[in-house]
Amino acid sequence: MKKLLLLVAVLSLNGCALFDAYNMATYDSAEYALVNKIRTQSELSINECKNSMKSQINFIDMHYASIELRNFSQYLPNNNDVYKLSGNLVDLTKQGVEAYDKGSTVSEIFCKFKLQQINRSAETAQKAIGNKPR
Amino acid sequence: MTLEEIQNSYKEVTELYQAGQISKEEYVNLLKGFEVEKAVLDNAEELELKEQLNELINAAITIAGAAV
């Protein structure tokens, strides 16, 4: 009975949703490794927020990694969802880089909150990327 | 990450700004960050729904295959 209900639920969805879901890109370990790198670096960099110079380098590194993830995911077939998520990570890390680029002193509080934003987002993206079908 | 976590962080940042502990530029930058976080939540949810649907389709195919 449970299996029948499952089948009915699937058949009741529209064709496009079914097609998209059935053909979605499968799990990619390189994609997962890149998002994990961004998450880990944002977690560890919080300890260095007192040092502006180191923090600036940390933000640049995370920005490069997120661009790498975005470019990597872009032309994998049926992978638009990860491309959108990686674009979000590019935006967030860019905001961090820009704060340091302006030359004025960046506060330790700002550094910590921006890293928290990147960390939460990278973890959310990682969870979704890790659940892609094998 | 949940919407509640973003809201709590927003409240904390606003209090710090009102107390003069972060500059206006930093505050605006963080507000833009919260907007991006919300987009991350939406995009991740979309991907997760697709993953669940993919699982359902494959289960349905298995059932249909077994019935033949």
N, CA and C atoms of all chains as a GROMACS GRO file, in nm:
protein
  606
    1MET      N    1   0.083  -0.121   0.000
    1MET     CA    2   0.000   0.000   0.000
    1MET      C    3   0.087   0.126   0.000
    2LYS      N    4   0.194   0.123   0.083
    2LYS     CA    5   0.284   0.238   0.095
    2LYS      C    6   0.352   0.265  -0.040
    3LYS      N    7   0.391   0.154  -0.104
    3LYS     CA    8   0.459   0.167  -0.233
    3LYS      C    9   0.366   0.224  -0.339
    4LEU      N   10   0.240   0.184  -0.331
    4LEU     CA   11   0.140   0.231  -0.426
    4LEU      C   12   0.120   0.382  -0.409
    5LEU      N   13   0.111   0.425  -0.284
    5LEU     CA   14   0.094   0.569  -0.255
    5LEU      C   15   0.212   0.649  -0.308
    6LEU      N   16   0.330   0.593  -0.293
    6LEU     CA   17   0.453   0.657  -0.342
    6LEU      C   18   0.447   0.674  -0.493
    7LEU      N   19   0.403   0.569  -0.559
    7LEU     CA   20   0.392   0.571  -0.704
    7LEU      C   21   0.291   0.675  -0.749
    8VAL      N   22   0.176   0.681  -0.680
    8VAL     CA   23   0.072   0.779  -0.712
    8VAL      C   24   0.126   0.920  -0.692
    9ALA      N   25   0.202   0.942  -0.585
    9ALA     CA   26   0.258   1.076  -0.557
    9ALA      C   27   0.351   1.119  -0.669
   10VAL      N   28   0.434   1.029  -0.714
   10VAL     CA   29   0.528   1.061  -0.822
   10VAL      C   30   0.454   1.090  -0.952
   11LEU      N   31   0.355   1.006  -0.982
   11LEU     CA   32   0.282   1.023  -1.108
   11LEU      C   33   0.196   1.149  -1.112
   12SER      N   34   0.162   1.202  -0.994
   12SER     CA   35   0.076   1.320  -0.990
   12SER      C   36   0.152   1.450  -1.017
   13LEU      N   37   0.286   1.443  -1.018
   13LEU     CA   38   0.365   1.564  -1.043
   13LEU      C   39   0.370   1.595  -1.192
   14ASN      N   40   0.398   1.724  -1.222
   14ASN     CA   41   0.400   1.759  -1.365
   14ASN      C   42   0.528   1.708  -1.433
   15GLY      N   43   0.521   1.698  -1.563
   15GLY     CA   44   0.629   1.637  -1.642
   15GLY      C   45   0.764   1.704  -1.627
   16CYS      N   46   0.764   1.839  -1.625
   16CYS     CA   47   0.891   1.911  -1.618
   16CYS      C   48   0.964   1.883  -1.487
   17ALA      N   49   0.887   1.886  -1.377
   17ALA     CA   50   0.947   1.861  -1.245
   17ALA      C   51   1.006   1.721  -1.240
   18LEU      N   52   0.932   1.627  -1.297
   18LEU     CA   53   0.979   1.488  -1.300
   18LEU      C   54   1.106   1.475  -1.384
   19PHE      N   55   1.103   1.537  -1.500
   19PHE     CA   56   1.217   1.528  -1.592
   19PHE      C   57   1.342   1.589  -1.528
   20ASP      N   58   1.325   1.709  -1.471
   20ASP     CA   59   1.437   1.779  -1.405
   20ASP      C   60   1.498   1.694  -1.294
   21ALA      N   61   1.409   1.640  -1.212
   21ALA     CA   62   1.456   1.564  -1.097
   21ALA      C   63   1.522   1.433  -1.140
   22TYR      N   64   1.464   1.368  -1.240
   22TYR     CA   65   1.518   1.240  -1.285
   22TYR      C   66   1.656   1.259  -1.348
   23ASN      N   67   1.672   1.372  -1.419
   23ASN     CA   68   1.798   1.395  -1.490
   23ASN      C   69   1.899   1.480  -1.413
   24MET      N   70   1.871   1.509  -1.289
   24MET     CA   71   1.962   1.599  -1.215
   24MET      C   72   2.104   1.543  -1.208
   25ALA      N   73   2.201   1.637  -1.199
   25ALA     CA   74   2.342   1.595  -1.191
   25ALA      C   75   2.364   1.512  -1.065
   26THR      N   76   2.449   1.412  -1.078
   26THR     CA   77   2.475   1.325  -0.963
   26THR      C   78   2.586   1.384  -0.876
   27TYR      N   79   2.608   1.321  -0.762
   27TYR     CA   80   2.710   1.364  -0.666
   27TYR      C   81   2.846   1.373  -0.733
   28ASP      N   82   2.918   1.481  -0.702
   28ASP     CA   83   3.052   1.500  -0.756
   28ASP      C   84   3.146   1.530  -0.640
   29SER      N   85   3.245   1.445  -0.621
   29SER     CA   86   3.333   1.461  -0.504
   29SER      C   87   3.419   1.588  -0.511
   30ALA      N   88   3.452   1.633  -0.633
   30ALA     CA   89   3.532   1.756  -0.646
   30ALA      C   90   3.451   1.878  -0.600
   31GLU      N   91   3.324   1.877  -0.637
   31GLU     CA   92   3.231   1.984  -0.596
   31GLU      C   93   3.221   1.986  -0.442
   32TYR      N   94   3.204   1.866  -0.387
   32TYR     CA   95   3.190   1.854  -0.241
   32TYR      C   96   3.317   1.901  -0.170
   33ALA      N   97   3.433   1.866  -0.226
   33ALA     CA   98   3.561   1.904  -0.165
   33ALA      C   99   3.578   2.056  -0.165
   34LEU      N  100   3.536   2.119  -0.275
   34LEU     CA  101   3.551   2.265  -0.285
   34LEU      C  102   3.462   2.339  -0.184
   35VAL      N  103   3.338   2.294  -0.170
   35VAL     CA  104   3.249   2.362  -0.075
   35VAL      C  105   3.295   2.334   0.068
   36ASN      N  106   3.351   2.217   0.090
   36ASN     CA  107   3.405   2.184   0.223
   36ASN      C  108   3.525   2.273   0.256
   37LYS      N  109   3.605   2.304   0.154
   37LYS     CA  110   3.722   2.391   0.173
   37LYS      C  111   3.678   2.530   0.220
   38ILE      N  112   3.573   2.582   0.156
   38ILE     CA  113   3.523   2.716   0.192
   38ILE      C  114   3.468   2.714   0.334
   39ARG      N  115   3.392   2.609   0.364
   39ARG     CA  116   3.333   2.599   0.499
   39ARG      C  117   3.443   2.590   0.606
   40THR      N  118   3.542   2.505   0.581
   40THR     CA  119   3.648   2.484   0.680
   40THR      C  120   3.730   2.611   0.698
   41GLN      N  121   3.764   2.676   0.588
   41GLN     CA  122   3.845   2.797   0.600
   41GLN      C  123   3.770   2.908   0.674
   42SER      N  124   3.639   2.918   0.651
   42SER     CA  125   3.563   3.022   0.722
   42SER      C  126   3.557   2.991   0.872
   43GLU      N  127   3.554   2.864   0.905
   43GLU     CA  128   3.550   2.823   1.046
   43GLU      C  129   3.683   2.855   1.115
   44LEU      N  130   3.793   2.820   1.049
   44LEU     CA  131   3.925   2.839   1.110
   44LEU      C  132   3.969   2.985   1.112
   45SER      N  133   3.924   3.062   1.012
   45SER     CA  134   3.968   3.202   1.000
   45SER      C  135   3.915   3.290   1.112
   46ILE      N  136   3.810   3.247   1.180
   46ILE     CA  137   3.753   3.329   1.289
   46ILE      C  138   3.860   3.356   1.396
   47ASN      N  139   3.948   3.261   1.416
   47ASN     CA  140   4.054   3.278   1.516
   47ASN      C  141   4.157   3.384   1.476
   48GLU      N  142   4.154   3.427   1.350
   48GLU     CA  143   4.255   3.522   1.302
   48GLU      C  144   4.198   3.662   1.278
   49CYS      N  145   4.076   3.685   1.324
   49CYS     CA  146   4.012   3.814   1.297
   49CYS      C  147   4.084   3.934   1.360
   50LYS      N  148   4.165   3.909   1.461
   50LYS     CA  149   4.238   4.020   1.524
   50LYS      C  150   4.346   4.073   1.431
   51ASN      N  151   4.391   3.989   1.340
   51ASN     CA  152   4.498   4.027   1.248
   51ASN      C  153   4.438   4.062   1.111
   52SER      N  154   4.430   4.193   1.083
   52SER     CA  155   4.365   4.241   0.960
   52SER      C  156   4.432   4.188   0.834
   53MET      N  157   4.566   4.186   0.836
   53MET     CA  158   4.639   4.144   0.716
   53MET      C  159   4.610   3.996   0.683
   54LYS      N  160   4.614   3.913   0.787
   54LYS     CA  161   4.585   3.770   0.767
   54LYS      C  162   4.440   3.750   0.724
   55SER      N  163   4.352   3.828   0.786
   55SER     CA  164   4.209   3.814   0.754
   55SER      C  165   4.181   3.850   0.609
   56GLN      N  166   4.248   3.954   0.563
   56GLN     CA  167   4.229   3.994   0.423
   56GLN      C  168   4.268   3.879   0.330
   57ILE      N  169   4.382   3.815   0.360
   57ILE     CA  170   4.428   3.702   0.277
   57ILE      C  171   4.327   3.587   0.286
   58ASN      N  172   4.276   3.563   0.406
   58ASN     CA  173   4.177   3.455   0.423
   58ASN      C  174   4.053   3.478   0.337
   59PHE      N  175   4.006   3.603   0.337
   59PHE     CA  176   3.886   3.634   0.256
   59PHE      C  177   3.916   3.617   0.106
   60ILE      N  178   4.034   3.660   0.066
   60ILE     CA  179   4.071   3.644  -0.077
   60ILE      C  180   4.075   3.496  -0.113
   61ASP      N  181   4.136   3.413  -0.026
   61ASP     CA  182   4.144   3.268  -0.052
   61ASP      C  183   4.004   3.206  -0.067
   62MET      N  184   3.913   3.245   0.025
   62MET     CA  185   3.777   3.190   0.019
   62MET      C  186   3.704   3.237  -0.107
   63HIS      N  187   3.733   3.361  -0.145
   63HIS     CA  188   3.670   3.414  -0.267
   63HIS      C  189   3.718   3.335  -0.390
   64TYR      N  190   3.848   3.308  -0.396
   64TYR     CA  191   3.902   3.230  -0.508
   64TYR      C  192   3.841   3.090  -0.510
   65ALA      N  193   3.830   3.030  -0.392
   65ALA     CA  194   3.775   2.893  -0.385
   65ALA      C  195   3.629   2.891  -0.429
   66SER      N  196   3.555   2.996  -0.394
   66SER     CA  197   3.414   2.998  -0.433
   66SER      C  198   3.399   3.023  -0.584
   67ILE      N  199   3.490   3.102  -0.641
   67ILE     CA  200   3.487   3.121  -0.787
   67ILE      C  201   3.522   2.989  -0.856
   68GLU      N  202   3.619   2.917  -0.798
   68GLU     CA  203   3.658   2.787  -0.854
   68GLU      C  204   3.537   2.691  -0.853
   69LEU      N  205   3.463   2.692  -0.742
   69LEU     CA  206   3.344   2.606  -0.731
   69LEU      C  207   3.238   2.647  -0.834
   70ARG      N  208   3.216   2.777  -0.846
   70ARG     CA  209   3.116   2.825  -0.941
   70ARG      C  210   3.153   2.784  -1.084
   71ASN      N  211   3.281   2.806  -1.120
   71ASN     CA  212   3.324   2.771  -1.255
   71ASN      C  213   3.318   2.621  -1.279
   72PHE      N  214   3.356   2.544  -1.177
   72PHE     CA  215   3.355   2.398  -1.189
   72PHE      C  216   3.213   2.346  -1.214
   73SER      N  217   3.117   2.404  -1.141
   73SER     CA  218   2.980   2.352  -1.147
   73SER      C  219   2.904   2.401  -1.271
   74GLN      N  220   2.952   2.508  -1.332
   74GLN     CA  221   2.875   2.575  -1.438
   74GLN      C  222   2.835   2.487  -1.556
   75TYR      N  223   2.927   2.411  -1.611
   75TYR     CA  224   2.896   2.337  -1.734
   75TYR      C  225   2.874   2.187  -1.712
   76LEU      N  226   2.856   2.147  -1.587
   76LEU     CA  227   2.815   2.009  -1.564
   76LEU      C  228   2.666   2.003  -1.599
   77PRO      N  229   2.624   1.907  -1.680
   77PRO     CA  230   2.484   1.905  -1.724
   77PRO      C  231   2.384   1.895  -1.608
   78ASN      N  232   2.277   1.969  -1.619
   78ASN     CA  233   2.167   1.968  -1.520
   78ASN      C  234   2.215   1.998  -1.379
   79ASN      N  235   2.302   2.096  -1.369
   79ASN     CA  236   2.362   2.126  -1.239
   79ASN      C  237   2.337   2.271  -1.197
   80ASN      N  238   2.229   2.329  -1.248
   80ASN     CA  239   2.203   2.471  -1.226
   80ASN      C  240   2.186   2.508  -1.078
   81ASP      N  241   2.134   2.414  -0.998
   81ASP     CA  242   2.112   2.444  -0.856
   81ASP      C  243   2.245   2.470  -0.783
   82VAL      N  244   2.344   2.387  -0.813
   82VAL     CA  245   2.475   2.406  -0.748
   82VAL      C  246   2.542   2.532  -0.803
   83TYR      N  247   2.521   2.559  -0.929
   83TYR     CA  248   2.577   2.681  -0.988
   83TYR      C  249   2.520   2.804  -0.916
   84LYS      N  250   2.390   2.801  -0.886
   84LYS     CA  251   2.328   2.914  -0.815
   84LYS      C  252   2.383   2.926  -0.673
   85LEU      N  253   2.396   2.812  -0.604
   85LEU     CA  254   2.449   2.814  -0.467
   85LEU      C  255   2.593   2.865  -0.464
   86SER      N  256   2.673   2.821  -0.561
   86SER     CA  257   2.813   2.867  -0.562
   86SER      C  258   2.820   3.015  -0.596
   87GLY      N  259   2.726   3.063  -0.677
   87GLY     CA  260   2.719   3.207  -0.706
   87GLY      C  261   2.690   3.286  -0.579
   88ASN      N  262   2.606   3.232  -0.493
   88ASN     CA  263   2.578   3.296  -0.364
   88ASN      C  264   2.705   3.304  -0.279
   89LEU      N  265   2.784   3.198  -0.280
   89LEU     CA  266   2.908   3.197  -0.202
   89LEU      C  267   3.009   3.298  -0.259
   90VAL      N  268   3.008   3.312  -0.391
   90VAL     CA  269   3.094   3.413  -0.454
   90VAL      C  270   3.054   3.553  -0.404
   91ASP      N  271   2.923   3.579  -0.401
   91ASP     CA  272   2.874   3.711  -0.356
   91ASP      C  273   2.916   3.739  -0.212
   92LEU      N  274   2.898   3.641  -0.126
   92LEU     CA  275   2.930   3.660   0.016
   92LEU      C  276   3.079   3.685   0.039
   93THR      N  277   3.163   3.603  -0.024
   93THR     CA  278   3.308   3.618  -0.004
   93THR      C  279   3.358   3.749  -0.067
   94LYS      N  280   3.292   3.790  -0.176
   94LYS     CA  281   3.329   3.916  -0.241
   94LYS      C  282   3.300   4.034  -0.146
   95GLN      N  283   3.189   4.025  -0.075
   95GLN     CA  284   3.155   4.131   0.022
   95GLN      C  285   3.266   4.143   0.127
   96GLY      N  286   3.319   4.030   0.169
   96GLY     CA  287   3.430   4.031   0.266
   96GLY      C  288   3.555   4.093   0.207
   97VAL      N  289   3.589   4.054   0.086
   97VAL     CA  290   3.708   4.107   0.018
   97VAL      C  291   3.695   4.258   0.001
   98GLU      N  292   3.577   4.302  -0.040
   98GLU     CA  293   3.555   4.445  -0.066
   98GLU      C  294   3.571   4.529   0.061
   99ALA      N  295   3.529   4.475   0.174
   99ALA     CA  296   3.542   4.550   0.300
   99ALA      C  297   3.689   4.580   0.329
  100TYR      N  298   3.776   4.484   0.301
  100TYR     CA  299   3.920   4.504   0.326
  100TYR      C  300   3.984   4.588   0.216
  101ASP      N  301   3.930   4.581   0.096
  101ASP     CA  302   3.985   4.656  -0.018
  101ASP      C  303   3.970   4.807   0.000
  102LYS      N  304   3.870   4.847   0.076
  102LYS     CA  305   3.843   4.992   0.089
  102LYS      C  306   3.950   5.065   0.168
  103GLY      N  307   4.036   4.990   0.232
  103GLY     CA  308   4.152   5.052   0.296
  103GLY      C  309   4.132   5.093   0.440
  104SER      N  310   4.009   5.127   0.476
  104SER     CA  311   3.988   5.168   0.615
  104SER      C  312   3.996   5.045   0.707
  105THR      N  313   4.011   5.070   0.835
  105THR     CA  314   4.026   4.960   0.930
  105THR      C  315   3.896   4.880   0.938
  106VAL      N  316   3.910   4.750   0.927
  106VAL     CA  317   3.793   4.662   0.937
  106VAL      C  318   3.788   4.609   1.080
  107SER      N  319   3.671   4.617   1.141
  107SER     CA  320   3.662   4.574   1.281
  107SER      C  321   3.664   4.422   1.294
  108GLU      N  322   3.708   4.378   1.410
  108GLU     CA  323   3.713   4.234   1.440
  108GLU      C  324   3.570   4.178   1.441
  109ILE      N  325   3.475   4.258   1.488
  109ILE     CA  326   3.335   4.214   1.494
  109ILE      C  327   3.282   4.188   1.354
  110PHE      N  328   3.310   4.281   1.262
  110PHE     CA  329   3.265   4.262   1.123
  110PHE      C  330   3.322   4.132   1.067
  111CYS      N  331   3.452   4.115   1.088
  111CYS     CA  332   3.523   3.996   1.037
  111CYS      C  333   3.452   3.868   1.084
  112LYS      N  334   3.421   3.863   1.214
  112LYS     CA  335   3.358   3.743   1.271
  112LYS      C  336   3.218   3.719   1.213
  113PHE      N  337   3.140   3.826   1.202
  113PHE     CA  338   3.004   3.810   1.150
  113PHE      C  339   3.004   3.771   1.001
  114LYS      N  340   3.094   3.831   0.925
  114LYS     CA  341   3.100   3.795   0.782
  114LYS      C  342   3.143   3.649   0.766
  115LEU      N  343   3.238   3.606   0.849
  115LEU     CA  344   3.281   3.466   0.841
  115LEU      C  345   3.169   3.371   0.882
  116GLN      N  346   3.089   3.414   0.980
  116GLN     CA  347   2.973   3.331   1.021
  116GLN      C  348   2.874   3.318   0.906
  117GLN      N  349   2.853   3.428   0.833
  117GLN     CA  350   2.761   3.423   0.719
  117GLN      C  351   2.812   3.324   0.614
  118ILE      N  352   2.942   3.331   0.586
  118ILE     CA  353   3.001   3.241   0.486
  118ILE      C  354   2.993   3.097   0.536
  119ASN      N  355   3.025   3.078   0.665
  119ASN     CA  356   3.026   2.943   0.722
  119ASN      C  357   2.888   2.878   0.720
  120ARG      N  358   2.786   2.952   0.761
  120ARG     CA  359   2.649   2.898   0.761
  120ARG      C  360   2.606   2.862   0.618
  121SER      N  361   2.638   2.952   0.526
  121SER     CA  362   2.597   2.931   0.387
  121SER      C  363   2.670   2.812   0.325
  122ALA      N  364   2.801   2.803   0.351
  122ALA     CA  365   2.879   2.692   0.294
  122ALA      C  366   2.831   2.559   0.351
  123GLU      N  367   2.797   2.557   0.480
  123GLU     CA  368   2.748   2.433   0.540
  123GLU      C  369   2.614   2.391   0.479
  124THR      N  370   2.526   2.489   0.459
  124THR     CA  371   2.395   2.460   0.398
  124THR      C  372   2.414   2.406   0.256
  125ALA      N  373   2.504   2.470   0.182
  125ALA     CA  374   2.530   2.425   0.044
  125ALA      C  375   2.593   2.286   0.046
  126GLN      N  376   2.684   2.263   0.140
  126GLN     CA  377   2.753   2.134   0.148
  126GLN      C  378   2.653   2.020   0.175
  127LYS      N  379   2.560   2.047   0.264
  127LYS     CA  380   2.459   1.946   0.298
  127LYS      C  381   2.377   1.909   0.174
  128ALA      N  382   2.337   2.010   0.100
  128ALA     CA  383   2.256   1.985  -0.021
  128ALA      C  384   2.340   1.914  -0.129
  129ILE      N  385   2.464   1.955  -0.144
  129ILE     CA  386   2.552   1.894  -0.246
  129ILE      C  387   2.583   1.748  -0.209
  130GLY      N  388   2.600   1.725  -0.080
  130GLY     CA  389   2.631   1.589  -0.033
  130GLY      C  390   2.516   1.492  -0.050
  131ASN      N  391   2.395   1.544  -0.060
  131ASN     CA  392   2.277   1.457  -0.075
  131ASN      C  393   2.238   1.429  -0.219
  132LYS      N  394   2.320   1.479  -0.313
  132LYS     CA  395   2.287   1.453  -0.454
  132LYS      C  396   2.292   1.302  -0.480
  133PRO      N  397   2.209   1.256  -0.573
  133PRO     CA  398   2.204   1.110  -0.597
  133PRO      C  399   2.337   1.053  -0.645
  134ARG      N  400   2.366   0.932  -0.600
  134ARG     CA  401   2.491   0.864  -0.641
  134ARG      C  402   2.470   0.793  -0.774
  135MET      N  403   2.161   2.573   0.851
  135MET     CA  404   2.121   2.712   0.872
  135MET      C  405   1.968   2.722   0.862
  136THR      N  406   1.910   2.800   0.955
  136THR     CA  407   1.766   2.822   0.951
  136THR      C  408   1.738   2.973   0.941
  137LEU      N  409   1.615   3.005   0.906
  137LEU     CA  410   1.575   3.145   0.897
  137LEU      C  411   1.588   3.211   1.035
  138GLU      N  412   1.560   3.134   1.138
  138GLU     CA  413   1.570   3.184   1.276
  138GLU      C  414   1.713   3.224   1.311
  139GLU      N  415   1.809   3.143   1.267
  139GLU     CA  416   1.951   3.176   1.292
  139GLU      C  417   1.989   3.308   1.224
  140ILE      N  418   1.940   3.326   1.102
  140ILE     CA  419   1.970   3.449   1.028
  140ILE      C  420   1.907   3.568   1.101
  141GLN      N  421   1.783   3.551   1.146
  141GLN     CA  422   1.712   3.659   1.217
  141GLN      C  423   1.784   3.696   1.347
  142ASN      N  424   1.829   3.594   1.421
  142ASN     CA  425   1.900   3.621   1.546
  142ASN      C  426   2.030   3.696   1.521
  143SER      N  427   2.100   3.654   1.417
  143SER     CA  428   2.226   3.720   1.383
  143SER      C  429   2.199   3.865   1.340
  144TYR      N  430   2.091   3.885   1.266
  144TYR     CA  431   2.053   4.020   1.223
  144TYR      C  432   2.028   4.111   1.344
  145LYS      N  433   1.956   4.057   1.443
  145LYS     CA  434   1.926   4.136   1.563
  145LYS      C  435   2.055   4.174   1.636
  146GLU      N  436   2.145   4.077   1.645
  146GLU     CA  437   2.272   4.100   1.715
  146GLU      C  438   2.354   4.210   1.645
  147VAL      N  439   2.359   4.199   1.512
  147VAL     CA  440   2.436   4.296   1.434
  147VAL      C  441   2.375   4.436   1.447
  148THR      N  442   2.242   4.444   1.445
  148THR     CA  443   2.174   4.573   1.456
  148THR      C  444   2.204   4.637   1.593
  149GLU      N  445   2.202   4.556   1.697
  149GLU     CA  446   2.234   4.607   1.831
  149GLU      C  447   2.377   4.661   1.838
  150LEU      N  448   2.469   4.587   1.775
  150LEU     CA  449   2.609   4.630   1.773
  150LEU      C  450   2.626   4.761   1.696
  151TYR      N  451   2.550   4.775   1.588
  151TYR     CA  452   2.556   4.898   1.510
  151TYR      C  453   2.501   5.015   1.591
  152GLN      N  454   2.389   4.990   1.656
  152GLN     CA  455   2.327   5.097   1.737
  152GLN      C  456   2.417   5.137   1.855
  153ALA      N  457   2.497   5.042   1.901
  153ALA     CA  458   2.590   5.072   2.012
  153ALA      C  459   2.720   5.133   1.961
  154GLY      N  460   2.730   5.151   1.830
  154GLY     CA  461   2.848   5.214   1.771
  154GLY      C  462   2.970   5.123   1.763
  155GLN      N  463   2.947   4.993   1.768
  155GLN     CA  464   3.063   4.902   1.765
  155GLN      C  465   3.104   4.859   1.624
  156ILE      N  466   3.018   4.884   1.528
  156ILE     CA  467   3.057   4.862   1.387
  156ILE      C  468   3.014   4.985   1.307
  157SER      N  469   3.087   5.011   1.199
  157SER     CA  470   3.058   5.130   1.118
  157SER      C  471   2.933   5.109   1.032
  158LYS      N  472   2.884   5.219   0.975
  158LYS     CA  473   2.766   5.210   0.888
  158LYS      C  474   2.796   5.123   0.766
  159GLU      N  475   2.918   5.141   0.711
  159GLU     CA  476   2.958   5.061   0.593
  159GLU      C  477   2.958   4.912   0.624
  160GLU      N  478   3.011   4.879   0.741
  160GLU     CA  479   3.016   4.737   0.782
  160GLU      C  480   2.875   4.683   0.803
  161TYR      N  481   2.790   4.766   0.862
  161TYR     CA  482   2.652   4.725   0.889
  161TYR      C  483   2.579   4.696   0.758
  162VAL      N  484   2.593   4.787   0.661
  162VAL     CA  485   2.526   4.769   0.531
  162VAL      C  486   2.580   4.644   0.461
  163ASN      N  487   2.711   4.624   0.470
  163ASN     CA  488   2.773   4.506   0.410
  163ASN      C  489   2.713   4.377   0.471
  164LEU      N  490   2.698   4.376   0.602
  164LEU     CA  491   2.642   4.257   0.669
  164LEU      C  492   2.495   4.237   0.634
  165LEU      N  493   2.422   4.348   0.620
  165LEU     CA  494   2.280   4.336   0.580
  165LEU      C  495   2.268   4.271   0.442
  166LYS      N  496   2.358   4.311   0.351
  166LYS     CA  497   2.358   4.250   0.217
  166LYS      C  498   2.391   4.101   0.228
  167GLY      N  499   2.476   4.069   0.323
  167GLY     CA  500   2.511   3.928   0.347
  167GLY      C  501   2.392   3.847   0.393
  168PHE      N  502   2.306   3.906   0.478
  168PHE     CA  503   2.186   3.833   0.524
  168PHE      C  504   2.093   3.803   0.406
  169GLU      N  505   2.087   3.897   0.312
  169GLU     CA  506   2.003   3.874   0.192
  169GLU      C  507   2.056   3.755   0.113
  170VAL      N  508   2.189   3.749   0.100
  170VAL     CA  509   2.248   3.636   0.027
  170VAL      C  510   2.223   3.506   0.101
  171GLU      N  511   2.232   3.511   0.234
  171GLU     CA  512   2.206   3.390   0.314
  171GLU      C  513   2.064   3.336   0.289
  172LYS      N  514   1.970   3.428   0.278
  172LYS     CA  515   1.830   3.389   0.253
  172LYS      C  516   1.821   3.319   0.116
  173ALA      N  517   1.895   3.373   0.019
  173ALA     CA  518   1.896   3.312  -0.114
  173ALA      C  519   1.959   3.172  -0.108
  174VAL      N  520   2.061   3.155  -0.025
  174VAL     CA  521   2.125   3.024  -0.009
  174VAL      C  522   2.022   2.923   0.044
  175LEU      N  523   1.946   2.967   0.144
  175LEU     CA  524   1.842   2.880   0.202
  175LEU      C  525   1.743   2.836   0.094
  176ASP      N  526   1.696   2.932   0.014
  176ASP     CA  527   1.598   2.902  -0.091
  176ASP      C  528   1.656   2.807  -0.196
  177ASN      N  529   1.779   2.836  -0.240
  177ASN     CA  530   1.841   2.753  -0.344
  177ASN      C  531   1.871   2.612  -0.294
  178ALA      N  532   1.914   2.602  -0.168
  178ALA     CA  533   1.944   2.470  -0.112
  178ALA      C  534   1.815   2.389  -0.097
  179GLU      N  535   1.708   2.458  -0.059
  179GLU     CA  536   1.579   2.391  -0.043
  179GLU      C  537   1.530   2.335  -0.178
  180GLU      N  538   1.551   2.415  -0.281
  180GLU     CA  539   1.511   2.372  -0.415
  180GLU      C  540   1.588   2.246  -0.458
  181LEU      N  541   1.718   2.247  -0.430
  181LEU     CA  542   1.802   2.132  -0.464
  181LEU      C  543   1.759   2.009  -0.382
  182GLU      N  544   1.732   2.029  -0.254
  182GLU     CA  545   1.692   1.917  -0.167
  182GLU      C  546   1.558   1.856  -0.212
  183LEU      N  547   1.467   1.942  -0.256
  183LEU     CA  548   1.338   1.891  -0.306
  183LEU      C  549   1.358   1.804  -0.430
  184LYS      N  550   1.448   1.852  -0.515
  184LYS     CA  551   1.477   1.776  -0.637
  184LYS      C  552   1.540   1.641  -0.603
  185GLU      N  553   1.626   1.641  -0.501
  185GLU     CA  554   1.689   1.516  -0.458
  185GLU      C  555   1.585   1.417  -0.405
  186GLN      N  556   1.488   1.470  -0.329
  186GLN     CA  557   1.384   1.382  -0.274
  186GLN      C  558   1.297   1.326  -0.387
  187LEU      N  559   1.268   1.412  -0.483
  187LEU     CA  560   1.187   1.370  -0.597
  187LEU      C  561   1.260   1.263  -0.678
  188ASN      N  562   1.391   1.284  -0.696
  188ASN     CA  563   1.474   1.186  -0.768
  188ASN      C  564   1.466   1.049  -0.699
  189GLU      N  565   1.472   1.053  -0.566
  189GLU     CA  566   1.464   0.929  -0.488
  189GLU      C  567   1.329   0.860  -0.510
  190LEU      N  568   1.222   0.942  -0.509
  190LEU     CA  569   1.087   0.888  -0.529
  190LEU      C  570   1.072   0.824  -0.667
  191ILE      N  571   1.126   0.893  -0.768
  191ILE     CA  572   1.114   0.841  -0.905
  191ILE      C  573   1.187   0.707  -0.916
  192ASN      N  574   1.306   0.702  -0.859
  192ASN     CA  575   1.382   0.577  -0.868
  192ASN      C  576   1.313   0.464  -0.792
  193ALA      N  577   1.248   0.501  -0.681
  193ALA     CA  578   1.174   0.399  -0.606
  193ALA      C  579   1.056   0.350  -0.689
  194ALA      N  580   0.989   0.445  -0.757
  194ALA     CA  581   0.874   0.410  -0.841
  194ALA      C  582   0.916   0.320  -0.956
  195ILE      N  583   1.032   0.350  -1.014
  195ILE     CA  584   1.082   0.268  -1.124
  195ILE      C  585   1.113   0.126  -1.076
  196THR      N  586   1.170   0.118  -0.957
  196THR     CA  587   1.202  -0.014  -0.900
  196THR      C  588   1.072  -0.094  -0.878
  197ILE      N  589   0.970  -0.026  -0.823
  197ILE     CA  590   0.842  -0.093  -0.798
  197ILE      C  591   0.779  -0.139  -0.929
  198ALA      N  592   0.779  -0.047  -1.027
  198ALA     CA  593   0.720  -0.080  -1.156
  198ALA      C  594   0.794  -0.196  -1.221
  199GLY      N  595   0.928  -0.195  -1.207
  199GLY     CA  596   1.012  -0.301  -1.262
  199GLY      C  597   0.980  -0.436  -1.198
  200ALA      N  598   0.957  -0.432  -1.068
  200ALA     CA  599   0.929  -0.556  -0.994
  200ALA      C  600   0.792  -0.612  -1.029
  201ALA      N  601   0.701  -0.520  -1.068
  201ALA     CA  602   0.564  -0.564  -1.099
  201ALA      C  603   0.553  -0.629  -1.236
  202VAL      N  604   0.650  -0.598  -1.324
  202VAL     CA  605   0.644  -0.652  -1.461
  202VAL      C  606   0.682  -0.801  -1.463
   0.00000   0.00000   0.00000
